[in-house]
């Protein structure tokens, strides 16, 4: 029906369908990855209430695993903190910095010849990453445009404290470029699926571009 009418089922229909499937199984598992990507407060509330309802009606047949960045516990249950060790983050940063020749050749040669500088780069990125591979990778990549040691050290000192701040800084950087580059950025962000941060980021960029266009054509 929804396919024919091009509509979407509401939350009650979805929950009912999942409940029917669970009832026909001896054991069921639901895995929700990256719950922190859902930034809409109402959606988060509806989602957690639905999961609670499914658990209550399933008579121990259902097990749920939710992964999320550290935040308030969603509901009572076993909670395990999982994060990369400092050695693991260090290994990732080192490989990206050296093995993949992150910088242009002239700067790469200087970094390779200076163990203290290598240590400084790695330690600063690791300290900001807070056990997250994603942040370590993004921050390492953000240093690639640097062409000299002075700029590299300035960039290291300005690394954001949070992932959200990183996205805000990237937004400002994109908006400082020409309109073509902004459109390319929007297309790239929009092609990354339904991750809410990227989707909201792309929507914000599109809104700004449309505002600029309407201003120019008035």
C-alpha positions, 0 to 999 in steps of 0.5 A: 500500500505504501509503495503504491501510494508513495507514502511511509509507514508511521511509527505504530505500523513499523513497531507492529511489523517488527513485533510480529516478526519477533513473535515468529522467532525463537530469539531476535536481535536489534542492532542500532549503530550511531544513535548519537547521529539522531539529533532530533529530540522528538525522534529520539524520544519516540525511538527509545519509547518504541524500543522499550515497548518492544522489549517489554512485549517480547518476553526476553526473546529480544536483545538490543545493542545500541552504539553511541557516543558518550551521553546520558544512558538511554534506558536501564541495561548493561552499558559498556564503554568502548574506545580506542586505546592511545596506542591504537590511535597513535598507530593510525595517525602515524600511518596516515602521516608517514606511510601515506605521505600526508603532506607535500614532499618538501614538508614530508621530508622535514617531518621525516627528518625530525622525530620530535616534530613527529612526536608533537604532531601525534601527541596533539592529535591523539590528545584531541581525538579522545579515543575516537578513530573518526576524529583522529582521521579527520584531524590528521587529514585536515593538516594535509594542505600545510606547506611549512612547519610554522603553518603546521604548528599553528594548525595543530594549536587550532585543532577543535576540541569536539567533532561538532566544532570541527564541522562548524570550522569546515562549514566556515571554510567551505563558505569562504570559497567560490560558489562552484566549490560550495556546490561541489561540497554540497553534492559530496556531503549529500551523497553520504547517505542519511547521517544526520550531521552530514545531511544537516550540514548539506542542507545548511549549505544549500539554504545559504546558496539559495539565499545568496542566489535570490539576493543576486536575482532580485 
